[in-house]
Amino acid sequence: MSGRSVARSPRRQPLAGRAALVTRPAGATDPLVARLEGAGLRVHAVPTVLTRQVPPGGELDLAVAQLERFDWVVVTSVVGVAALRSALERVGHAVTSGAPRSAAVGPATARALREAGLAVDVEAPEATGRGLLPALQRVEALAGKRVLLPRASAASSELPALLREAGADVREVVAYETVEGPQSSREALRAALADPLLGVIVVASGSAVRGLVALADGPVAGQVSERGQSARLRALPFVSIGPSTSAEVRRFGLDLAAEAAAPTVDALVDAVLGALGTAPADARTLPTVAASATEVPS
């Protein structure tokens, strides 16, 4: 994808009671929900993925207790920052000037690190692991550098692989567990998909896409099935937060209508309104034909 423009530009239409399905873990407390409601949409807030921190005393706590042994701490999500902060508090580790440098994937993660009292030495210009590597290398060569990478249990292998290819000594630790397709969301999802005015589905991670498909009858041969709730998924446009999530939407053969121009609430709102034809959206240009189902997400 190249350039930025209006995402699939249907004629401008009033919202007239139309609804959006937001699948992010925070549910109704997500700021995105309030913003979309403020724009005039009804919102079904149904988490299709949940996160939970790992129990105390595990690998994360052990790594944090030896923090000075690392040259870099790389954090890829706000949830990862919260887990890191909790581990620091548990082991009684104070962040000092001798602490390793820190790097963040995306502006929200960087902001969370600063709020936790940690300096951000590198922030990826785009919220992907692939975007972080050149930013790190502009600061110093990574060969022989020790990198602590606290992340989700279901995280992509792309970032640690890239760091290792650059010569870094990477220690991956699970900071939080990802629960895809939580059963507690099944009935709420059923009600949302039954809404005749549901016009768009918003996804902000590959795990949210997988959780959604699992809850809506499950995948069949790498695609969503042609029956029941899964057939309803096929009929609805999706708005994605970024490239990795878009790849997962395409992998299941779903209709990717727009990708947010940046991984922020504002950009997601613009992309949703653009996909619904109610306002211009500074969203990434997308092909009208879905990519091959064999596309592997980053």
Sequence and secondary structure as in RCSB ss.txt:
>XXXX:A:sequence
MSGRSVARSPRRQPLAGRAALVTRPAGATDPLVARLEGAGLRVHAVPTVLTRQVPPGGELDLAVAQLERFDWVVV
TSVVGVAALRSALERVGHAVTSGAPRSAAVGPATARALREAGLAVDVEAPEATGRGLLPALQRVEALAGKRVLLP
RASAASSELPALLREAGADVREVVAYETVEGPQSSREALRAALADPLLGVIVVASGSAVRGLVALADGPVAGQVS
ERGQSARLRALPFVSIGPSTSAEVRRFGLDLAAEAAAPTVDALVDAVLGALGTAPADARTLPTVAASATEVPS
>XXXX:A:secstr
  SEE SS       TT EEEE  TTGGG HHHHHHHHTT EEEE  SEEEEE  TTSHHHHHHHTGGG SEEEE
 SHHHHHHHHHHHHHHT    TTS EEEESSHHHHHHHHHTT   SEE SSSSHHHHHHHHHHH   TT EEEEE
EETT  SHHHHHHHHTT EEEEEEEEEEEES GGGHHHHHHHHT TTEEEEEE SHHHHHHHHHHTT EETTEE 
SSHHHHHHHHSEEEESSHHHHHHHHHTT EEEEEESSSSHHHHHHHHHHHTTSS   EE   SS   TT    
